[in-house]
C-alpha cells in the first residue's frame, strides 16, 4: 500500500493525486477517457502510451502535450511564450483563436468537476473505486449534453 501511495504523490500539488486524459468532440461529447494514472505522470507520456487516432483528424491540444504528433493528425496548439521574452501580436491572436475552440474541452472537464467527488480527496480504495470515478462523471456529462446540448457561436 505504501508503494502505491508513493507512486501517486505529486510533488507539484503536494498531495496524492490521480489524473486522466480526455478527448472531446466539437459538440462537447467526451469520446475517450484514459485509464487513471498517478498525478505525476506527464501528459505526453500518457498520450504516447494510451491512445491513438485511426482516422485523419484535427487535434486541438494544450501545451502539456508539446511534441506529441501522431501520424495523420493535424495538431493545433497554442504557441508557448519563449523564456524571458514576450509573444508577438500574431502569436497572441493565434492563441486567442485556439483558446476559443479549446474552451469547449475545458468546459467538458469542468462539467465533470462540478461533481465534488472528482476534485475532493477520496479514501475509498476498494474495488478500484478511485479509478472509476472520473470516467463515470464524464459519462454523466455526456448524458447531460445529449439531453441539453451546449451552443457555442464560433
C-alpha positions as CSV (number, residue, x, y, z in Angstrom):
1,X,0.0,0.0,0.0
2,X,2.8,2.4,0.8
3,X,4.4,1.8,-2.6
4,X,1.1,2.7,-4.4
5,X,0.8,5.8,-2.1
6,X,4.3,7.0,-3.0
7,X,3.6,6.3,-6.7
8,X,0.6,8.7,-6.6
9,X,2.4,11.6,-4.7
10,X,2.6,14.7,-6.9
11,X,5.4,17.0,-5.6
12,X,3.9,19.8,-7.5
13,X,0.5,19.6,-5.8
14,X,1.9,18.3,-2.5
15,X,-0.8,15.7,-2.5
16,X,-1.5,12.1,-3.6
17,X,-3.3,12.7,-6.9
18,X,-4.5,10.9,-10.0
19,X,-5.3,12.1,-13.4
20,X,-6.9,11.1,-16.7
21,X,-6.6,12.4,-20.3
22,X,-9.7,13.0,-22.3
23,X,-10.6,13.5,-26.0
24,X,-13.6,15.8,-26.6
25,X,-15.5,16.4,-29.8
26,X,-16.5,19.9,-31.0
27,X,-20.0,19.1,-29.7
28,X,-18.5,18.8,-26.2
29,X,-19.1,15.0,-26.1
30,X,-16.3,13.0,-24.4
31,X,-15.3,10.2,-26.7
32,X,-12.3,8.9,-24.8
33,X,-11.2,8.8,-21.1
34,X,-7.8,7.3,-20.4
35,X,-7.2,5.0,-17.5
36,X,-6.4,6.7,-14.2
37,X,-2.7,7.2,-13.6
38,X,-0.7,8.9,-10.8
39,X,-0.7,12.6,-10.8
40,X,3.0,12.9,-11.5
41,X,2.7,11.2,-14.9
42,X,3.5,13.6,-17.7
43,X,0.6,14.3,-20.2
44,X,2.7,13.5,-23.3
45,X,3.7,10.1,-21.8
46,X,0.0,9.3,-21.3
47,X,-0.7,10.3,-24.9
48,X,2.1,8.2,-26.3
49,X,1.1,5.0,-24.4
50,X,-2.7,5.2,-24.1
51,X,-4.4,6.3,-27.2
52,X,-4.1,6.8,-31.0
53,X,-6.2,8.3,-33.8
54,X,-7.3,5.8,-36.5
55,X,-8.6,8.4,-39.0
56,X,-7.3,11.8,-40.2
57,X,-8.5,14.5,-37.9
58,X,-7.6,17.8,-36.3
59,X,-6.4,17.7,-32.7
60,X,-6.5,20.8,-30.5
61,X,-4.2,20.1,-27.6
62,X,-2.8,22.1,-24.8
63,X,0.9,22.8,-24.3
64,X,1.3,19.9,-21.9
65,X,1.4,17.7,-25.0
66,X,4.3,19.6,-26.6
67,X,6.0,17.2,-29.1
68,X,3.0,14.8,-29.4
69,X,2.4,14.5,-33.1
70,X,0.6,11.3,-34.1
71,X,0.7,10.3,-37.8
72,X,-2.2,11.5,-40.0
73,X,-3.3,14.1,-37.4
74,X,-3.2,17.8,-37.8
75,X,-2.0,19.3,-34.5
76,X,-3.2,22.8,-33.4
77,X,-1.9,24.1,-30.0
78,X,-1.1,27.4,-28.5
79,X,2.3,29.0,-29.0
80,X,4.4,28.8,-25.9
81,X,5.9,32.0,-24.6
82,X,9.7,32.0,-25.1
83,X,11.7,32.0,-21.9
84,X,12.4,35.6,-20.9
85,X,10.6,37.1,-23.9
86,X,7.1,38.1,-24.9
87,X,4.8,36.6,-27.6
88,X,4.4,38.6,-30.8
89,X,1.0,40.2,-31.6
90,X,0.4,37.5,-34.2
91,X,1.1,34.7,-31.8
92,X,-1.3,36.2,-29.2
93,X,-4.0,36.4,-31.9
94,X,-3.4,32.8,-32.9
95,X,-3.5,31.7,-29.2
96,X,-6.8,33.6,-28.8
97,X,-8.3,31.7,-31.8
98,X,-7.1,28.3,-30.5
99,X,-8.4,29.1,-27.0
100,X,-11.8,29.9,-28.4
101,X,-12.0,26.3,-29.6
102,X,-10.2,24.7,-26.6
103,X,-12.6,26.3,-24.1
104,X,-15.1,23.5,-25.1
105,X,-12.7,20.9,-23.7
106,X,-12.1,22.8,-20.5
107,X,-15.9,23.3,-20.1
108,X,-16.4,19.5,-20.5
109,X,-13.7,18.7,-17.9
110,X,-15.2,21.4,-15.6
111,X,-18.6,19.8,-16.1
112,X,-17.3,16.6,-14.5
113,X,-15.6,18.5,-11.8
114,X,-18.9,20.0,-10.7
115,X,-19.4,16.7,-9.0
116,X,-17.3,17.1,-5.9
117,X,-16.2,13.5,-5.8
118,X,-13.9,14.2,-8.7
119,X,-12.0,17.1,-7.1
120,X,-12.2,16.2,-3.4
121,X,-10.0,13.6,-1.7
122,X,-11.4,10.1,-1.9
123,X,-10.4,7.5,0.6
124,X,-12.4,4.7,-0.9
125,X,-9.8,2.2,-2.1
126,X,-11.8,-0.9,-2.5
127,X,-12.8,-2.3,-6.0
128,X,-10.7,0.3,-7.9
129,X,-13.3,2.9,-6.9
130,X,-10.9,5.9,-7.5
131,X,-10.0,4.6,-11.0
132,X,-13.7,4.6,-12.0
133,X,-14.8,8.0,-10.6
134,X,-13.7,10.3,-13.5
135,X,-15.0,8.1,-16.3
136,X,-18.4,7.7,-14.5
137,X,-18.6,11.5,-14.1
138,X,-17.7,12.0,-17.8
139,X,-20.4,9.6,-18.8
140,X,-22.9,11.7,-16.8
141,X,-21.5,14.8,-18.6
142,X,-22.2,13.1,-22.0
143,X,-25.8,12.3,-20.8
144,X,-26.3,15.9,-19.8
145,X,-25.0,17.2,-23.2
146,X,-27.2,14.8,-25.2
147,X,-30.3,15.9,-23.3
148,X,-29.4,19.6,-23.3
149,X,-26.6,20.4,-25.9
150,X,-24.4,23.5,-25.4
151,X,-24.3,26.1,-28.1
152,X,-21.1,27.8,-29.0
153,X,-21.2,30.7,-31.5
154,X,-17.8,30.5,-33.3
